[in-house]
Amino acid sequence: MPMKLKGKMENFEAKKQAYMNVMKAEDSTPEQLENAFSEMFTALQTDLTEQITNEARNEVHDAQILAARGQNVLTSTERKFFNEVIEFGGFNEDSILPVTTQERIFEDLTTEHPLLSAIGLQDLGAVTRFIKSDPTKAYAWGALFGEIKGQIGAAFSEEQIGQLKLTAFAVIPKDMLDLGPEWVERYVRTLLVESYSVGLEYGLVNGRGPSKNEPIGLMKNVAENGAVTDKTSSGTLTFAPSQFGEVVAGELHDVIKALSTDSKNKARKVLNKVAMVVNPIDAISVQARNTIQTSTGQWVTSLPYNIQVIESEEIPEKKALFFVKGKYLAAVAGGYKTNKFDQTLAIEDAMLYTIKQFANGKPEDNKTALLYDLDIKFSTSVSEPEGA
């Protein structure tokens, strides 16, 4: 089951936001990026070590009790692997995390980060390439004994995931090794989920393409010559109040209609497959404009056409990104391979490792996602009572 840590790791969240701001700024220098990443990573390691150490001291180390509480219980393979980590004082060179641990990391990624789930992030395990088919071409009418091979050959293509590498750093404090295999596993797994989620959300939303050794993000367009550019706005959404919600329904109708054809103007089914991604600040305004109180006094929030609303700090303020689920290729593959980090860093009493995995992402076409401006206004005037 997904991990649930007590506390909010506020220092890490603040440094993560600062790092993403530097990463998205066009004028950021390599030194600024390195410093921001170092501060974010140090905050993650510090907050996580403190939380897990405190929880370990307060838990009863009994597998049955922990299982009943929904806490972390290892398989025999996982226990053997992390006991060896403890005995060795860290990871062996070129060791690969157990398959079941990899599966739990992926489950935590998609459960704790709804954007990655909605995008359709896939875990291909050890496979770094796969065959993709176009269902609109994967059939052919013809004579009973006629040739069909050439007719459907264009329906299949090969996709390569191992083009890009996503690297996370794993600092294992030596004191952590004294807590036992369950806590070492939990620490490493949480560290990877938080590190990878930052990298994946950036890459799958704002990735600048192969020329920058990054995925092609949903916020980007790809020209015929392969150049990756920023999307421009397709319109403005106000979510303005109206008696029967005609404004909201009408504005979102135009969004759904625009997404219902691909870049070649070919129709496709998008109902119940559209997600809207907004900055957490704008999410509050969107929610307020689409929340009503029922006759029983309950407050209900919903958007027409079953559009899923997702918050992401990767989306700029005053912007809304709509995308069609299943039309973006996003995958991780190749396992989690560890190596000792051989560069000098100012980390005392700890072992530093890199944990690498292949990852990539790209939209099916430029209409997989559309970007809109948000212009949501609220009246601040208060009418005076009659006779005042």
Secondary structure, DSSP 8 states (H G I E B T S, - for coil): -----SS--HHHHHHHHHHHHHHH-TT--HHHHHHHHHHHHHHHHHHHHHHHHHHHHHS---HHHHHHTT-----HHHHHHHHHHHHHTS--TT-B--HHHHHHHHHHHHHH-HHHHHHT-EE-TT--EEEEE-TTTS-----TTS--HHHHGGGEEEEE-TTSEEEEEEEEEGGGGGG-HHHHHHHHHHHHHHHHHHHHHHHHHH-B-GGGTS-B-TTEEE-TTS-EEE--EEEEE-----TTSHHHHHHHHHHHHHHTB-TT--B---TT-EEEEE-HHHHHHHHHHTEEE-TTS-EEE--GGG-EEEE-TTS-TTEEEEEETTSEEEEEEEEEEEEE--S--S--SEEEEEEEEEEEEEESSTTSEEEEEE-----------TT-
